[in-house]
């Protein structure tokens, strides 16, 4: 047992993969003033803007590092659904991305709301909407991953929704703040060591 050093300008996180192997029982949809809007073939810049607003505090960066062609190849794929959660004024405040490119499985690729909505019950609403769209005929497994850089309640939230942890991995990657993909003050809970 020992400590593994992380290079300057890099981050390390523990990633937990969770899954559901059968559709959860139907429950009433939690009340929310939000609504879900499907983005068919979203513009890469518009997608990145919402991705940054939702994931920036948690240092989500993978889609920010992609060029337009690589991002469009994913979010324009007919087997990938991108949805924006919008508030009553029409402001986009959440992201749900479902990927069914692998037979029999649906990945919740991205799931989140802007940090200002944390702890207000909207996550349960968004998960209910996600489950209604993920469990389509032919899907036998729905899975998601979270990591130690995400919201501190993320892992427990997924477990409370019926997901079971099936794997843990350690991921290291360049700090997106050092790369200029996110501002230096993003992820204030994660020390910036450039």
C-alpha positions as CSV (number, residue, x, y, z in Angstrom):
1,X,0.0,0.0,0.0
2,X,1.3,3.4,-0.8
3,X,0.6,6.8,-2.3
4,X,0.8,7.3,-6.1
5,X,2.0,10.8,-7.0
6,X,-0.1,12.8,-9.5
7,X,2.0,15.0,-11.9
8,X,1.7,18.8,-11.6
9,X,-1.1,20.0,-13.8
10,X,-3.0,16.7,-13.6
11,X,-5.9,15.5,-11.5
12,X,-6.8,12.1,-10.2
13,X,-10.3,10.9,-9.3
14,X,-11.9,7.6,-8.3
15,X,-14.7,6.7,-10.8
16,X,-17.6,4.6,-9.7
17,X,-19.6,2.8,-12.3
18,X,-23.2,2.1,-11.3
19,X,-25.9,0.1,-13.1
20,X,-29.5,-1.0,-13.0
21,X,-30.1,-4.5,-14.4
22,X,-33.9,-4.1,-14.5
23,X,-36.4,-1.4,-14.8
24,X,-37.3,0.2,-11.5
25,X,-41.0,0.1,-10.4
26,X,-43.1,3.0,-11.7
27,X,-43.3,5.9,-9.3
28,X,-45.2,9.2,-9.7
29,X,-43.2,11.8,-11.5
30,X,-41.9,14.3,-8.9
31,X,-43.4,17.8,-9.2
32,X,-41.1,20.4,-10.9
33,X,-41.6,23.6,-12.7
34,X,-38.9,22.4,-15.1
35,X,-39.5,20.7,-18.5
36,X,-37.3,18.6,-20.7
37,X,-36.6,19.7,-24.3
38,X,-35.0,17.3,-26.8
39,X,-32.1,18.8,-28.7
40,X,-32.0,17.2,-32.1
41,X,-28.5,17.6,-33.6
42,X,-27.5,20.3,-31.2
43,X,-25.1,23.0,-32.3
44,X,-21.7,22.1,-30.8
45,X,-21.2,25.6,-29.3
46,X,-24.6,25.7,-27.8
47,X,-24.1,22.2,-26.4
48,X,-20.7,23.2,-24.9
49,X,-22.2,26.3,-23.3
50,X,-24.8,24.2,-21.4
51,X,-22.2,21.5,-20.7
52,X,-19.9,24.1,-19.1
53,X,-22.7,25.7,-17.0
54,X,-23.8,22.3,-15.6
55,X,-20.4,20.6,-15.3
56,X,-17.9,23.3,-14.9
57,X,-18.0,23.3,-11.1
58,X,-17.3,19.6,-11.2
59,X,-14.5,20.0,-13.8
60,X,-16.4,18.2,-16.6
61,X,-14.2,18.9,-19.6
62,X,-14.2,16.0,-22.1
63,X,-16.7,17.6,-24.5
64,X,-14.9,21.0,-24.2
65,X,-11.7,19.4,-25.4
66,X,-13.3,18.0,-28.6
67,X,-13.3,19.8,-31.9
68,X,-16.7,20.4,-33.5
69,X,-16.5,17.3,-35.8
70,X,-15.7,14.9,-33.0
71,X,-18.5,16.4,-30.7
72,X,-21.0,16.4,-33.5
73,X,-20.2,12.8,-34.4
74,X,-21.5,11.9,-30.9
75,X,-24.3,14.3,-30.2
76,X,-25.7,14.0,-33.7
77,X,-25.7,10.2,-33.7
78,X,-29.3,8.9,-33.9
79,X,-28.6,6.6,-31.0
80,X,-27.7,9.5,-28.7
81,X,-30.4,11.7,-27.2
82,X,-29.5,15.1,-25.8
83,X,-32.1,16.9,-23.7
84,X,-31.9,20.3,-21.9
85,X,-33.9,20.9,-18.7
86,X,-35.4,24.4,-19.0
87,X,-36.9,26.6,-16.3
88,X,-40.3,28.4,-16.7
89,X,-38.5,31.3,-18.4
90,X,-37.0,29.0,-21.0
91,X,-33.5,29.2,-19.6
92,X,-31.5,26.0,-20.0
93,X,-30.4,24.8,-16.6
94,X,-29.8,21.1,-16.9
95,X,-28.4,18.4,-19.2
96,X,-29.5,14.8,-19.8
97,X,-27.6,12.8,-22.4
98,X,-28.6,9.1,-23.1
99,X,-26.5,6.8,-25.2
100,X,-27.9,3.6,-26.6
101,X,-25.1,2.8,-29.1
102,X,-24.3,-0.4,-27.4
103,X,-26.9,-3.2,-27.8
104,X,-29.0,-3.8,-24.8
105,X,-27.6,-0.9,-22.7
106,X,-28.3,2.7,-22.1
107,X,-25.7,5.0,-20.6
108,X,-26.6,8.1,-18.8
109,X,-23.6,9.8,-20.4
110,X,-24.3,13.2,-18.8
111,X,-26.8,14.0,-16.1
112,X,-26.9,17.2,-14.1
113,X,-28.4,20.6,-13.2
114,X,-26.7,23.9,-12.6
115,X,-25.3,24.0,-9.0
116,X,-27.9,26.6,-7.8
117,X,-30.6,23.9,-8.1
118,X,-28.8,21.3,-6.0
119,X,-30.8,20.0,-3.0
120,X,-34.2,21.3,-4.2
121,X,-35.6,18.0,-5.5
122,X,-35.2,18.7,-9.2
123,X,-32.6,15.9,-9.5
124,X,-35.3,13.3,-8.7
125,X,-37.5,14.8,-11.4
126,X,-34.7,14.7,-13.9
127,X,-33.9,11.1,-13.0
128,X,-37.6,10.1,-13.4
129,X,-37.5,11.7,-16.9
130,X,-34.2,9.9,-17.6
131,X,-35.6,6.5,-16.6
132,X,-38.7,7.0,-18.7
133,X,-36.5,7.6,-21.8
134,X,-33.7,5.1,-20.9
135,X,-35.8,2.0,-20.4
136,X,-37.0,1.4,-23.9
137,X,-37.7,-2.0,-25.5
138,X,-34.4,-3.9,-25.9
139,X,-32.6,-2.1,-23.0
140,X,-31.6,-4.6,-20.3
141,X,-29.1,-2.4,-18.4
142,X,-28.9,1.3,-17.6
143,X,-25.6,2.6,-16.3
144,X,-23.9,5.7,-15.2
145,X,-20.6,6.8,-13.7
146,X,-19.7,9.4,-11.2
147,X,-16.4,10.4,-9.6
148,X,-15.0,12.0,-6.5
149,X,-14.8,15.3,-8.4
150,X,-18.6,15.4,-8.8
151,X,-21.1,16.8,-6.4
152,X,-20.5,15.2,-2.9
153,X,-24.0,13.7,-2.9
154,X,-23.9,12.3,-6.5
155,X,-23.0,8.7,-5.5
156,X,-25.6,8.5,-2.8
157,X,-28.2,10.1,-5.1
158,X,-27.6,7.4,-7.8
159,X,-27.8,4.6,-5.1
160,X,-31.1,6.1,-3.8
161,X,-32.5,5.9,-7.3
162,X,-31.8,2.2,-7.5
163,X,-28.4,2.1,-9.1
164,X,-25.8,-0.4,-7.7
165,X,-22.1,0.2,-7.8
166,X,-20.3,-2.5,-9.9
167,X,-16.8,-1.1,-10.5
168,X,-14.3,1.5,-9.4
169,X,-11.4,2.8,-11.3
170,X,-8.8,5.6,-10.9
171,X,-8.6,8.1,-13.7
172,X,-5.8,10.7,-14.1
173,X,-6.0,13.5,-16.7
174,X,-4.7,17.0,-17.4
175,X,-6.4,19.6,-15.2
176,X,-8.9,21.4,-17.6
177,X,-8.1,24.7,-15.8
178,X,-4.4,24.4,-16.7
179,X,-5.5,23.7,-20.3
180,X,-7.6,26.8,-20.4
181,X,-10.8,24.8,-21.0
182,X,-12.3,26.0,-17.7
183,X,-11.5,29.1,-15.7
184,X,-9.0,28.7,-12.8
185,X,-11.8,29.3,-10.3
186,X,-13.9,26.4,-11.6
187,X,-14.1,23.5,-9.2
188,X,-13.3,25.7,-6.2
189,X,-13.5,22.6,-4.0
190,X,-10.6,21.0,-5.9
191,X,-7.1,22.6,-5.3
192,X,-5.6,24.1,-8.5
193,X,-1.9,23.1,-8.6
194,X,-0.6,24.2,-12.0
